[in-house]
Amino acid sequence: MEDLFKKKNVLITGGLGFIGSNLAIRLVDYGAHVTLVDSLIPEYGGNLFNVDTIKEKVQINFSDVRDEHSMKYLVQNKDYLFNLAGQTSHLDSMNDPYTDLEINAKAQLFILEACRWNNPAIKIIFASTRQIYGKPQYLPVDEKHPLFPVDVNGINKMAGEWYHLVYNNVYGIRSTVLRLTNTYGPRMRVKDARQTFLGIWIRRLIEGKAILVFGDGLQLRDYNYVDDVIDALLLTAASERANGEIFNLGGDDPISLKETAEQLTRVYGRGSYEIVPFPEERKVIDIGDYYGNYDKITNLLGWKPKTSLADGLRTTLNFHESFSEYYWGPENG
């Protein structure tokens, strides 16, 4: 697969964020010509330190996906577009629904129209979320599960998915949708819980504070280490069979939030956790138990997660302990 991306022109929206930067590092290693687009809006996770090791080997464009004129220029002459930019906070989407609409829905049309008129041969991978399923009606959740988002973010991400599929089906702009679950790893946002609760848990553990587990701690979750997610992104980009398809990602061994906190402290060798009541604003959008069925992407493309939770958490903790100064504080995304 490395040879497929060698000397290819790749555009990554949200390229200074958690997943985008890890993808960029892999693609640079494969010999691709990588352009990163990021607005560096503080709440959304972009961080220049994320690409410190490859900063001389990538092009960085400080732009917003809501700027349709920039996108018309940026998509030109690109072979692949990994469309990872988004507003990811479920709580923020309820407090500021219009911004979520602009980024997760309207801006997706800007991007797709830019491709339609300036580069219809491009291949697009769109990062979506398992949140669009809402509270599961059955487990594990497969791609045929009804969509019933419980917040504005889920509704807008669902719209973003369908824009990509419509442009695939009507205009022939090859697009694939990946529904991500709880992705974690080095370079993740840890200063708050805007991307995933694991981030703030890791920060509190490193700072010597107790991890706060909401509710009874028995809610089940599955997790994907970021390297495994990068594998899925590249596999779908490389495959013509993936065009027009939606794929779940997921983990093999769903565990409760309480068990996750216990494993974090065990891997780190110290720390504690507390079971605390749900804040009301989070309780009303919590989806309860969730873990996904990823048989479809396994059967079609051969993807499976490879990294154990213990190994992934250990690497993540070590990274953020070593570079904590770059990941929390008012000046860090």
N, C-alpha and C positions, 0 to 999 in steps of 0.2 A: 504493500500500500504506500510505502514511502515514495516510491518512484512516481506514483500518480500525481503527487503534489509538488514534485521537484520542478522549480522554475515557474510554477503556476502563480497567477496573480490572485491573491485572496484578500477579501475585505471582511473585517470583523466589526460589527457594531457592538457597542459596549466593550470595546477591546481592552480597556484599562481596568475592567472589572474582574471579578473572581474567575469565572469560567473562561471569559474571553482572553485573559492574560495567560492562563495555563494552556489554552489552545494555541495561542500565538507562539509560545515557547516551543511547543511540539512541532508546529509548522515550520518555524525557523530551522529547527533541527533537521527537518525533512528537506530543506532547501527551497522552500516557497518564498515568494515575494509578498510580504504581509503588510497591509495597511490597516491601522487601527483607528476607529472613529469613537470618540467619547466626549461627552459634554462636561465631564468632571463636576457635575452637580453634586454637592457634598452628600446628600441623602442617598445617592444611588450606587455608591460603592466603588467608583473609579478611583484608582490610586496609582500614581506614576511609579511608585516603588515596585508595583507588581511586575513591571517589565524592565526593571533595572538591569537584569542580566543580558537583555537583548536590545537595549535602547538604541544601540548603534546599528542594529540590523533590521529595524522595522521603520515604517513611516507612520507618524502619529498625526492625525487630523483632529483638532479640537473643535468639534461641531456637534450639533444636536440633530437627532433623527427627525425632529419636527421641522427642520429647515429643508424644505423640499428642493430649494435651489442647490444647496450643498449636495444633497443626495443624488441629484441628476448628474453632477460631475463625478462624484465618488464611485458610482457603480460602473462607470465606463471602463472597458477593457479588463474587467475582472472575470476570472473563471468561476470563482466560488464566492458566495456571500453567506457567512455565518451570522444570522440575525439574532443577536443575543441581547441587544439593548432593551431595557424595559424598566418599568416601575414595579418593584417586586413586593413591596410591603402591603399586606392585606389590610392592616389597620390604617395606613396612610390612604389607601384607596377609598375607605369609608369616610375619612375626615376631609379628603380633598378629591372627590370623584372626578372633577373636570380635568385635572392634570393627568390622572390615570387614564382617562378616556383619550386625551391627546397623544400620550406616549404609546399606550398599548393597543390602540385601535387606529385613530386617525393617522398617526405617523407611519403605521404599517402600510396604509394606502399610498402615502408619499413614496415609500421605498419601492413598493411594487409597481407603481406608475413610472417611477424613474427607471426601473428595469425594463418595463414594457416598451418604453420609447427610446431608451439609450443602450440597452444591452439585454435583449430577450433571450440570448443563449446562456445566460448565467445560471448556475445551480444554487438554490437557496435552501439552507437548513434553518428552520425557525424553532427557537426554544420556547416551549410552552410549559404548562405546569399541571400537576395532578390535582391542583385545587379546583379545577373546573368540574370535577366529578361531584364535589360537595360531600355530604355525609354518605358513605358507601351503603348501598342497598345489599351488597354481597361482597365477600372477600375470597381470594384476592381480586382486585379490580382489574378487569381487562378493558380493551378499547371499545367493546360493545356496551359497556356500562352506560346507563343514562347520564346525561350531563345536567347537573343541578347546582351551579355555583352558589356559594353562600355569601359572597361579597362582590363588590364592584370590580375588584381586580380579576376575579374569575370570569366575570361576564366579558370584560374587555379582552382578556387573553383568548377566550373562546372566539370572539370576533376576529382577532388577529390570526388565529388558526385558519378560519374559514376564508378569510381574504386570500391567504396563501394557496389554499386548495382550489378556490375559484380561479385564480390566475394560472394555476397549473392546468386546470381542466379546460378553461376557455381560451387562454392565450398561449398555452404551451410553455409557460415559464416554470421550469422544473423546480418543484418545491416539495420538501418533506418536513413533517412536524414531529418533534420529540417532546413528549410530556415527561418532564423531569420530576423526580421526587426530592427528598432532602439531600442535596448535594453538599459535600463538605470537603475540606482539604486545605493545603497551603494557599495563602492569598485570599481566603474568604473574609468577608466583612465580619469583624468581631466586636466592633465598638458598640453595637446595639443589636436588636433582633429584627432589623428590617429585611434581612434576606432569609435567615433561618434562626431558630432558637439556639441551635448548636453554637453559633458564633458567640453570642453573649455568654453562654455557659462556659465556653473555652476561656474567654476573657476573665470571667469571675474566678475560675479555677486558678489561672495564672496569677491573679491579683491576691489570692489567698482568701477570697470570699466564698460563701456557700452558694452552690447552684440552686436556683429557685425553680422547682418543678410544680407547674400549675395543676390544679384539680386533685385527683387521687393518684396520679402518676402511672395509672394502668393503661393509658392510651397506647395503642400499638403503632409503631412507625417502621418504615424501611429507609435505608440510607444508601447512597452511592458515593464512593470516593471519586474525586474529580478526574483522576486519570482514566477511570472506567467510563465516565461521561464523555471525555475527549475521544476515547475509542469509538463510542457510539456516534458521535458527531462526524467523525472521519469516515466511518463505515457507510453511513447514510449518504454522505457527500459522494462517495466513490461508486455507489451503486445506482444504476438506472432503474433497477427493480423497486427502489425506494421512492421513486417519484410519485407524488400524489398520495402518499401513505401517511398514516399517523401511527406512531409507536410509543408505547409505554416503556419507561425504564423502571427499574426496581431492584430491590435487594433480596437475597436468599433467605435471610433469617430475621424476620420482623421481631422487634423486641419492644418492651414498654419503655415509656419515658423514664420511669424509675430505674429500670435495669440499665438504660443508656447512661444515666447519671452515675450509677454504681460502676459501670465499666470505665467511664471517663476518669473517675477518681482512682480506680485500680490501675489503669494504664499510667496515669500521672504519678502514682505513688503517694499521693496525699490529697487532701481536700475533703469537702463534705457537701451534702445537699439537704435541702429542706422541702417538704411538701407544703405548699401554700395555696390558699384559695385562688381561683381564677379571677383576674380582674374582669369586671363586667363587660368592658368593651371587647375583650378577647374571647370571653365565654360564648358570646352570641354568634361568633363566626368560627368557632372550633368545629372540626369535622369528626371528632371522635377517633376511632380506630381507622387506620389506613395502611394497606400495603398492596403493591401492584403486581399484576401478572404481566410478565414481559416475554411470554412465549412467542409472540408474533415476531419480534425483532430477532429472537434466537433462531426461529425456524427459517426466516427469510434471509437473514444476514449473518447469523452465527454469533451474535453478540451475547456475552454473559459477563456479569461483574466478576472481577478477579481478586479484588482487594478485600481482605477481612476487615471487619469493623475495628478490631483491636489494633491491627497494623495501621490502618488509615488514621485512627485517632492519635496514635503515637506519633506518626509523622507530622500531623497537623499541629499537635501540641508543641512538639519540638521546634517547628518552624516559627510559630507565633511567639513562643517564649524567647527565641533568639532575636526576633525582629519586632518586638512589641512596640517599640518607639514609632514605627511606621504605620501602625494599625489602630491605635486609639489616641484620642486627643482631638481638640477642635480643628486642627489643621489637616487631619487625615480623613480621607473619604471612607 
